[in-house]
Amino acid sequence: MQTEEHKTRRQRKGTERVKAWIYSVMNPLMEDLLAENKLLAKQDITWRYQTTEMEFIRETRGRVSPLARPNYDDLLRGLPSLKQEMKRRDEKIGVLFKSASQCWKDLIGHFHHQVESPLTQWRAEGNPYPGGGTPEKEFSLLIAEHVINNVEELPAYYTSRPFWTRFRDFFLSFRSVPSFSQLNQAISELKKANETLIEILDQTRSQLCEEYDIPAAPIS
């Protein structure tokens, strides 16, 4: 007959494995998704003209630190129900990237000419080239990057800040084209998918903490 002590030991088998799931995957992932949603709330997709990719909007596995990815893979093996939720979010990432790529293509087609006039006016007033270290031939791409990221205000250390602040409303008016409506819808859908995943991860963490009698975060 099994003693109560033996039963307790059996019930807690796998505790270290579960701790790895929570501390190296679930907790950081929830924090990252919250940070991502702050960007998405501003319709900032962190698009970069040099790479034509979203720098900080990534598929779920890519949000996990490389050292913790084996724990991520093990989490999905151990709790297969989470795999489908991760997949749903990643599908929204794919839709967003497709929409962003189309927006970018539509935007930069003739955008150089839209930047040329304000830039000529800026220089005629005696102001220096506002692009700093950005090559002048790429300056319109930099401005287009601000447009697709819906930038309201640049940090003070940006050389292009005065130029952007002055002509921002004109440039952001190009977000009224139809492809940006699709982009904004894709942003909204990803934000909702993130909220759902955060809630599921939080509930799963609570259940695991209760089952294995462990804290939700490591105690130093």
C-alpha positions as CSV (number, residue, x, y, z in Angstrom):
1,M,0.0,0.0,0.0
2,Q,1.3,3.4,-0.9
3,T,2.1,5.9,1.9
4,E,0.8,9.4,1.7
5,E,4.4,10.6,1.4
6,H,4.9,8.4,-1.6
7,K,1.7,9.6,-3.2
8,T,2.9,13.2,-2.7
9,R,6.2,12.4,-4.4
10,R,4.4,10.9,-7.3
11,Q,2.1,13.8,-7.7
12,R,5.0,16.2,-7.9
13,K,7.0,14.2,-10.4
14,G,7.8,16.6,-13.2
15,T,7.9,19.7,-11.0
16,E,11.3,20.9,-12.4
17,R,10.0,20.4,-16.0
18,V,7.0,22.5,-15.2
19,K,9.1,25.2,-13.6
20,A,11.1,25.4,-16.8
21,W,7.9,25.9,-18.8
22,I,6.7,28.7,-16.6
23,Y,9.9,30.6,-15.8
24,S,11.7,30.4,-19.1
25,V,8.8,30.3,-21.6
26,M,5.4,31.3,-20.3
27,N,6.3,34.3,-18.1
28,P,8.7,36.0,-20.6
29,L,6.2,35.2,-23.4
30,M,3.3,36.9,-21.6
31,E,5.5,40.0,-20.9
32,D,6.6,40.1,-24.5
33,L,3.1,39.9,-25.9
34,L,2.0,42.7,-23.6
35,A,4.8,44.8,-24.9
36,E,3.9,43.9,-28.5
37,N,0.3,44.9,-27.9
38,K,1.5,48.3,-26.7
39,L,3.1,48.8,-30.1
40,L,0.1,47.4,-31.9
41,A,-2.2,49.8,-30.0
42,K,-0.3,52.6,-31.7
43,Q,-0.4,50.8,-35.0
44,D,3.4,50.6,-34.9
45,I,4.5,47.4,-36.6
46,T,8.2,48.2,-36.3
47,W,8.7,47.9,-40.1
48,R,12.3,48.5,-41.2
49,Y,12.9,49.8,-44.7
50,Q,16.4,48.2,-44.9
51,T,15.0,44.6,-44.3
52,T,11.3,45.1,-45.3
53,E,10.4,43.1,-42.2
54,M,8.8,43.8,-38.9
55,E,11.7,44.0,-36.4
56,F,9.8,43.3,-33.1
57,I,6.6,41.6,-34.3
58,R,7.6,37.9,-34.5
59,E,6.2,34.5,-34.6
60,T,5.7,32.9,-31.2
61,R,8.7,30.7,-31.1
62,G,10.9,33.6,-32.2
63,R,9.8,35.5,-29.2
64,V,11.3,32.9,-26.9
65,S,15.0,33.3,-26.1
66,P,17.2,30.8,-28.0
67,L,18.3,29.1,-24.8
68,A,14.7,28.5,-23.7
69,R,13.4,27.2,-27.1
70,P,13.9,23.5,-26.1
71,N,11.6,24.3,-23.1
72,Y,9.1,25.9,-25.5
73,D,9.1,22.8,-27.7
74,D,8.8,20.6,-24.7
75,L,5.9,22.7,-23.4
76,L,4.0,22.1,-26.6
77,R,4.6,18.4,-26.4
78,G,3.5,18.3,-22.8
79,L,0.5,20.5,-23.3
80,P,-0.6,20.0,-26.9
81,S,-3.7,22.2,-26.5
82,L,-1.3,25.3,-26.4
83,K,0.1,24.4,-29.8
84,Q,-3.1,25.3,-31.5
85,E,-3.3,28.7,-29.8
86,M,0.3,29.4,-30.8
87,K,-0.5,28.4,-34.3
88,R,-3.5,30.8,-34.4
89,R,-1.4,33.7,-33.4
90,D,1.3,32.8,-35.9
91,E,-1.3,32.8,-38.6
92,K,-2.3,36.4,-37.6
93,I,1.4,37.3,-37.9
94,G,1.5,35.9,-41.4
95,V,-1.6,37.9,-42.4
96,L,-0.1,41.1,-40.9
97,F,3.2,40.6,-42.8
98,K,1.3,40.1,-46.0
99,S,-0.8,43.2,-45.5
100,A,2.3,45.2,-44.5
101,S,4.2,44.1,-47.5
102,Q,1.4,45.2,-49.8
103,C,1.1,48.6,-48.0
104,W,4.8,49.1,-48.4
105,K,4.7,48.3,-52.1
106,D,1.8,50.7,-52.6
107,L,3.4,53.4,-50.5
108,I,6.9,53.6,-52.0
109,G,5.8,53.4,-55.6
110,H,5.7,57.2,-56.0
111,F,6.6,58.3,-52.5
112,H,9.9,59.7,-53.5
113,H,8.1,62.5,-55.3
114,Q,5.9,63.2,-52.3
115,V,9.0,63.7,-50.1
116,E,10.9,65.7,-52.6
117,S,8.7,68.8,-52.4
118,P,8.8,69.2,-48.6
119,L,12.5,68.5,-48.6
120,T,13.1,71.2,-51.2
121,Q,11.1,73.6,-49.2
122,W,13.0,72.7,-46.0
123,R,16.4,73.3,-47.7
124,A,15.2,76.5,-49.3
125,E,14.7,77.9,-45.8
126,G,18.3,77.3,-45.0
127,N,17.9,74.1,-43.0
128,P,20.4,71.3,-43.3
129,Y,19.7,67.9,-44.8
130,P,17.5,66.2,-42.1
131,G,18.4,62.6,-42.7
132,G,21.6,62.5,-40.6
133,G,23.5,59.4,-41.5
134,T,20.8,58.1,-43.8
135,P,21.9,58.4,-47.5
136,E,19.9,61.0,-49.3
137,K,18.7,58.4,-51.9
138,E,17.1,56.4,-49.0
139,F,15.6,59.4,-47.2
140,S,12.1,58.9,-48.8
141,L,12.2,55.2,-47.6
142,L,13.0,56.4,-44.0
143,I,10.0,58.7,-44.1
144,A,7.9,55.9,-45.6
145,E,9.0,53.7,-42.7
146,H,7.6,56.3,-40.3
147,V,4.3,56.4,-42.2
148,I,3.8,52.6,-42.2
149,N,4.6,52.5,-38.5
150,N,2.2,55.4,-37.8
151,V,4.9,57.4,-36.0
152,E,3.4,60.4,-34.2
153,E,6.6,61.7,-32.6
154,L,10.3,60.8,-33.0
155,P,12.7,60.7,-30.1
156,A,14.7,63.9,-29.6
157,Y,17.9,62.3,-30.7
158,Y,16.6,61.6,-34.2
159,T,18.1,64.1,-36.7
160,S,15.0,63.9,-38.8
161,R,12.7,64.8,-35.9
162,P,12.2,68.6,-36.7
163,F,11.5,67.7,-40.4
164,W,9.1,64.9,-39.5
165,T,7.3,67.0,-36.9
166,R,6.7,69.8,-39.4
167,F,5.4,67.6,-42.2
168,R,4.1,64.7,-40.3
169,D,0.4,65.3,-40.9
170,F,1.0,65.6,-44.7
171,F,2.9,62.3,-44.7
172,L,0.5,60.4,-42.5
173,S,-2.3,61.4,-44.7
174,F,-1.1,58.7,-47.1
175,R,-2.4,56.1,-44.6
176,S,-5.8,56.8,-46.0
177,V,-5.3,54.5,-49.0
178,P,-7.3,51.2,-49.0
179,S,-4.4,48.9,-48.3
180,F,-3.9,50.6,-45.0
181,S,-7.4,49.7,-44.0
182,Q,-6.5,46.1,-44.5
183,L,-3.3,46.6,-42.5
184,N,-5.1,48.2,-39.6
185,Q,-7.6,45.2,-39.6
186,A,-4.6,42.8,-39.5
187,I,-3.1,44.7,-36.6
188,S,-6.4,44.6,-34.7
189,E,-6.7,40.8,-35.2
190,L,-3.2,40.1,-34.0
191,K,-3.8,42.3,-31.0
192,K,-6.9,40.2,-30.1
193,A,-5.0,37.0,-30.7
194,N,-2.3,38.2,-28.3
195,E,-4.9,39.0,-25.7
196,T,-6.4,35.6,-26.0
197,L,-3.0,33.8,-25.8
198,I,-2.0,35.9,-22.8
199,E,-5.2,34.9,-21.0
200,I,-4.8,31.2,-21.9
201,L,-1.2,31.2,-20.7
202,D,-2.1,32.9,-17.5
203,Q,-4.9,30.4,-16.8
204,T,-2.6,27.5,-17.6
205,R,0.2,28.9,-15.4
206,S,-2.3,29.1,-12.5
207,Q,-3.5,25.6,-13.0
208,L,0.1,24.3,-13.1
209,C,1.1,26.2,-10.0
210,E,-1.8,24.8,-8.1
211,E,-1.2,21.2,-9.3
212,Y,2.5,21.3,-8.6
213,D,2.4,23.6,-5.6
214,I,5.0,26.0,-7.1
215,P,5.1,29.8,-7.2
216,A,4.2,31.7,-10.4
217,A,7.6,33.3,-10.5
218,P,11.0,32.1,-9.0
219,I,11.7,33.2,-5.5
220,S,15.3,34.5,-5.1
